Each structure stands twice: as structure tokens, then as C-alpha cells.
Amino acid sequence: MFKIQKYNNVSQEKLDVMPKELYEIGESFDNPDGIILRSFNLLNAELPQNLKAIARAGAGVNNIPIDRCSERGIVVFNTPGANANGVKELVLTSLFLSSRKICKGISWAKSLKGKGGEVPKLIEKGKSNFEGPEIKGKKLGIIGLGAIGAMVANDAIALGMEVIGYDPFISVDQAWRLSRNVEKETNLDNLLAVSDYITIHVPLNSNTEGMLNKEKFAIMKKGIKIINMARGGLVVNKDLLEAIEDGTVSCYVTDFPDDEVLDNDNIITIPHLGASTPESEENCATMAVDELKNFLERGTIKNSVNFPDCELSHSGNPRLLVANLNVPNMVGQITTILAANKINISDMLNRHKGNIGYNIIDVEGEITEEVLDKIKVINGVKMVRFLQCAIK
């Protein structure tokens, strides 16, 4: 029986996919096998001894202690692409909001309450203060062409924009999904120099933090409009405010506002609504549950941020799962122990991601606790599990 600790409001309907004979789901386990959450902060939490995996129903994992999980052999999953359409729609909305001064116009119109019959005349007289350009024919620079960036690119093409995309790490799958009309740029500065609009779709990490800063604003066209539905830390607020003051940035739309940007008339602050659609929440919950189930029942890993994707077809035989540091002779040490105990390997898969290696080993015969203990004490082994029979 696997115990699953639930945090936040994760769809119960999706959790019910986990069969009751295999799973117990609750909110107050002392030592769960798995955790499923949305934004609950685990950064300073003690990780339970039995914990094998954490599934985040969303893309960002900055609320999870990834390094500590890797050290313990705990697999961390996220759900890339599950909320992509919801975020994409908010990006498209932001394109229009940044161009037409719609938000300011709505606020001004509401301020006319009480003017009685004068309202229509006042509206006609004041509407010119809120005019703005159409997006058709303008150049949109997209930084990051993953699930969301690719969808934005294709829809912006359909809206008549010229689209330039920058992503040095684009996957083959994402490249196939892009419209052939998207211009690929290999130099970020070139994209910044020619774009009328920029939208950012990259994760926040040590390489991307503050990527739009004073140096980058200096390259941009005067009057550029910037949309950030990714993470607040990608833009240096101090430099952004200076770029707004000198006219470089005419509008900044962010889904991750903080105190520094709340009172600027040229910044549209959205309260993190990118994935706040019922469809996104359902999609994220479905994917997170599937990831957790597949790992706990079969050892399969897909969409992990700290472990490699690894899937071995079900053979019906007992299955050994080993996570280790990605160093020479790890597989050799494991297979030597198995051979010494007359355990035959019927199938095997080894993958690595960064400094973490992961092995799925189907065996013929029983593996005793003594054998498992010998593998656990190999220097560099982080996790060992044995499934008597992987579940179909």
C-alpha cells in the first residue's frame, strides 16, 4: 500500500484514478511514499524517510528542495505543457492589453460614474488618450520555444505578426510543432534589437535570473512592449523601471508582480493567472497523478526535473530500481552483486541526467534483503527499490 500525501487543492477526481487497493491518500501522513502538490512550500520541510517521489501539478518547482531530493534519491516530477494553453491565452491577451491601453481606458470610463447624460460626450472626447497600435504586422520576439512559447509563436503568426524565436536548447519535438514561418534567431541580442514586442518563456534558474537587465534594455527599440508570464526574477526591476522612465519600454505586463512594480502606470500587473483555468488545473492534476503512479508501480520516470526519463516495457518479472551518481563502474558493481548471487538479468535500461544515473533492471528470481543491502552500500548509490512484480 502506497501512502500519498496531498497538499493544496488537487482534483480529487483525478486522485481517484489511483486504485484504493494500492493507494491511501490523505493530508496528514507522517511518512508518505509520495507527495502531490501545487504551490505548497517544501523548501524548509523535513523530507520523510520513506519518501520516493514528489509530483508538482504545475511547471515551476521553486517550492521544492531539488538538491536535497537528488541527494536522497527522491524523484521530483513536474507537468510541463499541461497548462500551456491557459498561459498562451493570457500571453495573447497581454499583447492586446500592452498595445491598446485597454486597462487604463476601462478604469477611466468607470471614473465617469455620476456624470449622467454627459458620459457619452466625455467618452468620445477622452477616448483618444487610450489609443494604441494594432499588433498585425509587428515583430514579436519569443525567448524560449518550449510548450508555451511554440503555441504563442504559431498563434501570433495566425494573427498576422512577424515572429522571431530564440531557444538554443529547443527539442526536436518542439521544433516540429513550430510554424515554418517562425524565424529562428541564434543570437538573443539580435532578437532584442528588432522586436516590437518581447515575450519570455524560460525557467528561472542561475543562468536565466536577471536575463533582461540594463545591458539588454539598451539594445531594444524605443517603445518596446515586454510580456513576462514566466517568472518575476527573469527581469531586473530596477533596470526595468529606468527603461520605462527613459521611454525604452512603453509597457511591461507581468503575471508575477512584486511591490516594486505595483504603482507604475506603464506596468500591467496580473495576479499569477496564467494557469488559473479549470482546464489547466485538471490537466496538471492528471499528468501529476500519472507520473506518480507510473513511478511507484513500475519505476518509470517521465518529466522529472532531477532524474532522466527512463521507461522499460513491462516483462512480468521482478524489477530492481537503482539511482546513483553518474560515475564509472556503477552498473558493473550492481551487476557483479547480482551475478554473485546467481540472479539473472532478463532486461535492463540505464539512463543519466547530469550527475544522476538511473537503472531499471528486470531479473529472473528473488532478490533478498541481503542482496539489496549490498547494493545500497555501494558508494554513490542514492536509492534502491525492489518491485516483486511491476504492475501493468
C-alpha positions in Angstrom: 0.0 0.0 0.0 1.4 3.4 -1.1 0.7 6.4 1.1 0.2 9.7 -0.8 0.4 13.0 1.0 -1.8 15.6 -0.7 -1.1 19.4 -0.4 -3.2 22.2 -1.9 -6.4 21.7 -3.8 -5.5 18.9 -6.2 -8.5 17.5 -8.1 -10.0 14.6 -6.1 -11.5 13.2 -9.3 -8.0 12.8 -10.7 -6.6 11.3 -7.5 -9.4 8.7 -7.5 -7.6 7.2 -10.6 -5.2 5.7 -8.0 -6.8 2.3 -7.1 -7.9 2.1 -3.4 -6.3 -1.3 -3.0 -2.9 0.2 -3.8 -3.1 3.7 -2.5 -4.1 5.6 0.6 -4.4 9.3 0.0 -4.6 11.9 2.8 -3.3 15.2 4.2 -1.6 14.1 7.4 0.7 11.2 6.9 3.9 11.1 8.9 5.9 9.0 6.4 4.3 9.0 2.9 5.7 7.3 -0.1 4.7 10.1 -2.4 3.7 13.7 -2.3 1.4 15.5 -4.8 1.2 19.3 -4.5 0.8 22.6 -6.3 2.4 25.7 -4.6 2.9 24.3 -1.1 6.4 25.3 0.1 8.6 22.3 0.9 11.9 24.2 0.8 12.4 24.1 4.6 10.4 20.9 5.3 11.9 17.7 6.6 11.7 15.1 3.9 10.1 11.9 5.2 12.3 8.8 5.3 10.0 6.7 3.1 9.5 9.5 0.5 10.2 8.2 -3.0 8.7 10.9 -5.3 7.2 14.3 -5.4 4.8 15.3 -8.2 4.2 19.0 -8.7 0.9 19.8 -10.5 2.5 22.7 -12.5 5.7 23.6 -14.3 7.6 25.6 -11.7 9.4 23.6 -8.9 10.9 26.5 -7.0 8.9 25.4 -3.9 10.7 22.0 -3.8 14.3 21.4 -2.5 15.6 19.8 -5.6 19.2 19.3 -4.5 18.1 17.7 -1.2 15.8 15.4 -3.1 18.5 14.3 -5.5 20.9 13.6 -2.7 18.2 11.3 -1.1 17.3 9.7 -4.4 13.8 11.3 -4.4 12.4 11.8 -7.9 10.7 15.2 -8.5 8.2 15.5 -11.3 6.5 18.5 -12.8 3.9 18.8 -15.5 5.4 20.7 -18.5 2.8 21.7 -21.1 -0.2 20.8 -19.1 -1.1 24.4 -18.5 0.4 25.7 -21.8 -2.8 26.6 -23.5 -4.0 28.6 -20.4 -0.8 30.6 -20.3 -0.7 31.1 -24.1 -4.2 32.6 -24.0 -3.0 35.1 -21.3 0.0 36.0 -23.4 -2.2 36.8 -26.4 -4.4 38.8 -24.1 -1.4 40.7 -22.9 -0.3 41.5 -26.4 -3.6 43.4 -26.9 -3.5 45.0 -23.4 0.0 46.3 -23.9 -0.9 47.9 -27.2 -4.3 49.5 -26.8 -4.2 50.9 -23.2 -7.4 49.0 -22.5 -6.8 48.7 -18.8 -6.3 52.4 -18.4 -9.3 53.1 -20.6 -11.6 50.9 -18.6 -10.6 52.5 -15.3 -11.1 56.0 -16.7 -14.6 55.1 -18.1 -15.6 53.8 -14.7 -14.5 57.0 -13.1 -17.2 58.8 -15.1 -19.9 57.3 -12.9 -22.3 60.1 -11.8 -21.8 62.3 -14.8 -25.2 61.4 -16.1 -26.1 62.3 -19.7 -22.6 63.8 -20.2 -21.0 60.3 -20.2 -21.3 59.6 -24.0 -19.8 63.0 -24.9 -17.0 62.6 -22.3 -16.2 59.1 -23.7 -15.9 60.4 -27.2 -13.8 63.4 -26.1 -11.4 61.3 -23.9 -11.0 58.1 -25.9 -8.0 59.4 -27.9 -6.0 59.2 -24.7 -6.1 55.5 -24.8 -5.4 54.7 -28.5 -2.7 52.3 -29.4 -1.3 50.3 -32.4 -2.6 47.1 -33.8 -0.4 44.0 -33.5 -0.8 42.9 -37.1 2.5 43.3 -39.0 4.5 43.9 -35.9 7.6 41.8 -34.8 7.2 39.6 -31.8 10.4 38.2 -30.3 9.9 35.0 -28.3 12.5 33.9 -25.8 12.1 30.2 -25.2 10.2 27.9 -27.6 9.0 25.2 -25.3 5.4 24.1 -25.0 4.1 27.6 -24.3 6.5 29.6 -26.5 5.7 27.4 -29.5 2.0 27.8 -29.1 2.3 31.6 -28.8 4.5 31.6 -31.9 2.0 29.7 -34.0 -1.0 31.8 -32.9 0.9 35.1 -33.3 1.7 34.0 -36.9 -2.0 33.4 -37.4 -2.8 36.9 -36.1 -0.5 38.4 -38.7 2.6 39.1 -36.7 6.2 38.5 -37.7 7.6 36.1 -35.2 11.2 35.6 -34.3 12.1 32.8 -31.9 15.2 32.3 -29.8 15.9 29.0 -28.0 19.4 27.4 -28.0 18.0 24.3 -26.2 14.9 23.7 -28.3 14.0 20.0 -28.5 13.3 18.2 -31.8 9.7 17.6 -30.7 9.1 21.3 -30.1 10.9 22.3 -33.4 8.4 20.1 -35.3 5.5 21.9 -33.7 6.6 25.3 -34.8 5.2 27.0 -37.9 7.7 27.2 -40.7 7.0 30.9 -40.8 8.8 31.5 -37.4 12.2 33.0 -38.0 14.8 31.2 -35.9 17.4 33.5 -34.2 20.6 32.2 -32.7 21.7 35.4 -31.1 19.5 36.9 -28.3 20.8 40.4 -28.8 19.7 40.3 -32.5 16.2 39.4 -31.4 16.0 42.2 -28.8 17.2 44.8 -31.3 14.5 44.2 -33.9 11.4 43.2 -31.9 8.4 45.5 -31.2 7.1 43.1 -28.6 9.0 40.5 -26.5 7.5 37.6 -24.5 9.6 35.4 -22.2 9.1 31.7 -21.8 12.1 30.2 -20.0 12.5 28.7 -16.5 14.1 30.8 -13.7 17.5 29.4 -12.7 21.0 30.6 -12.1 21.6 31.0 -15.9 18.4 33.0 -16.6 17.9 35.1 -13.5 18.0 38.8 -14.4 18.4 38.0 -18.1 16.6 41.2 -19.1 18.7 43.9 -17.5 20.2 47.3 -18.1 22.6 45.9 -20.8 19.7 44.2 -22.6 17.3 47.2 -22.4 20.0 49.3 -24.1 19.8 47.1 -27.2 16.0 47.3 -27.5 13.9 49.6 -29.7 12.3 52.7 -28.1 8.8 51.9 -27.1 9.1 48.1 -26.9 6.4 46.2 -25.0 7.5 43.2 -22.8 5.4 40.3 -21.6 6.6 38.1 -18.8 4.3 35.1 -17.9 7.3 33.0 -16.8 8.9 34.3 -13.6 9.5 37.7 -12.0 13.2 37.1 -11.4 13.9 37.0 -15.1 13.7 40.8 -15.3 15.7 43.2 -13.1 13.1 45.5 -11.7 15.4 48.4 -11.1 16.7 48.4 -14.6 13.2 47.9 -16.0 11.9 51.0 -14.2 14.8 53.0 -15.6 14.0 51.7 -19.1 10.3 52.8 -18.6 11.4 56.2 -17.4 13.6 56.9 -20.4 11.0 55.6 -22.9 12.7 52.4 -23.9 9.9 50.2 -22.5 6.4 51.6 -23.1 4.6 48.8 -21.4 5.5 45.8 -19.2 3.0 43.1 -18.5 3.8 40.6 -15.8 2.0 37.7 -14.2 4.5 37.8 -11.3 4.2 41.3 -9.7 6.0 42.3 -6.6 6.0 45.5 -4.6 8.5 47.4 -6.8 6.3 47.3 -9.9 2.8 47.8 -8.5 2.4 51.6 -8.7 3.9 52.2 -12.2 1.3 53.3 -14.8 3.2 51.6 -17.6 3.2 48.2 -15.9 0.2 45.9 -16.1 0.2 43.6 -13.1 -1.7 40.3 -13.3 -2.1 38.2 -10.2 -0.5 35.0 -11.5 -3.5 33.9 -13.6 -1.5 32.1 -16.3 -2.7 28.6 -15.3 -5.8 29.7 -13.4 -8.3 27.9 -15.6 -10.2 24.8 -14.7 -8.8 23.1 -17.8 -5.2 23.8 -16.8 -5.8 22.6 -13.2 -7.4 19.4 -14.4 -4.6 18.7 -17.0 -1.9 19.3 -14.4 -3.5 17.0 -11.9 -4.0 14.3 -14.4 -0.3 14.4 -15.5 1.0 14.6 -11.9 -1.1 11.6 -10.9 0.0 9.6 -13.9 3.7 10.4 -13.3 3.5 9.4 -9.6 1.6 6.1 -10.4 3.9 5.0 -13.1 7.0 5.6 -11.0 5.6 3.9 -7.8 4.2 0.9 -9.6 6.7 0.4 -12.4 9.7 2.6 -11.8 9.0 4.6 -15.0 10.3 8.2 -15.0 8.9 10.9 -17.3 9.0 14.6 -16.8 11.4 14.6 -13.9 13.4 17.7 -13.2 16.2 15.9 -11.4 16.2 12.3 -12.9 16.4 11.1 -16.5 13.4 9.9 -18.5 13.5 6.1 -18.2 10.9 3.6 -19.3 11.3 -0.2 -19.8 8.5 -2.3 -21.2 6.7 -4.5 -18.7 8.1 -8.0 -18.7 6.2 -9.5 -15.8 9.5 -10.2 -13.9 10.6 -8.7 -10.6 12.1 -5.3 -11.1 15.1 -3.7 -9.4 15.4 0.1 -9.4 18.7 1.8 -8.6 19.6 5.5 -8.6 23.2 6.5 -8.3 25.8 9.1 -9.0 26.7 9.1 -12.7 30.3 7.8 -12.3 32.2 5.0 -14.0 31.6 1.3 -12.9 28.3 1.9 -11.1 26.5 -0.6 -13.4 29.3 -3.0 -13.2 29.2 -3.1 -9.4 25.5 -3.7 -9.4 25.5 -6.5 -11.9 28.5 -8.1 -10.2 26.5 -8.4 -7.0 23.5 -9.8 -8.9 25.8 -12.4 -10.7 27.5 -13.4 -7.5 24.0 -14.2 -6.1 23.0 -16.2 -9.2 20.4 -13.6 -10.2 20.0 -13.4 -14.0 19.1 -10.1 -15.7 16.3 -10.5 -18.3 16.2 -6.9 -19.4 17.9 -3.6 -18.3 17.9 0.1 -19.1 20.4 2.7 -17.8 20.0 6.4 -18.3 21.5 9.5 -16.8 20.7 13.2 -16.3 23.5 15.5 -15.1 25.2 13.7 -12.2 22.3 11.3 -11.6 22.1 7.8 -13.1 19.0 5.6 -13.0 18.7 1.9 -13.7 15.6 -0.3 -14.4 16.7 -4.0 -14.1 14.3 -6.8 -14.7 15.5 -10.0 -13.1 14.7 -13.7 -13.0 14.3 -14.9 -9.5 14.0 -13.5 -6.0 16.2 -10.7 -4.6 16.7 -11.0 -0.9 17.1 -8.1 1.6 20.7 -9.2 1.9 21.3 -8.5 -1.8 19.5 -5.2 -1.7 21.7 -4.2 1.3 24.8 -4.9 -0.6 23.7 -2.7 -3.4 22.7 0.1 -1.1 26.1 0.3 0.5 27.9 0.8 -2.9 29.5 4.2 -2.8 27.4 6.6 -4.8 24.1 4.7 -4.7 21.3 7.0 -3.7 18.2 4.9 -3.9 17.3 1.2 -4.2 13.8 -0.2 -4.7 12.6 -3.7 -5.5 9.2 -4.4 -7.1 8.2 -8.1 -6.8 6.2 -7.6 -10.0 5.9 -4.4 -11.9 2.2 -3.6 -12.4 0.9 -3.4 -15.9 
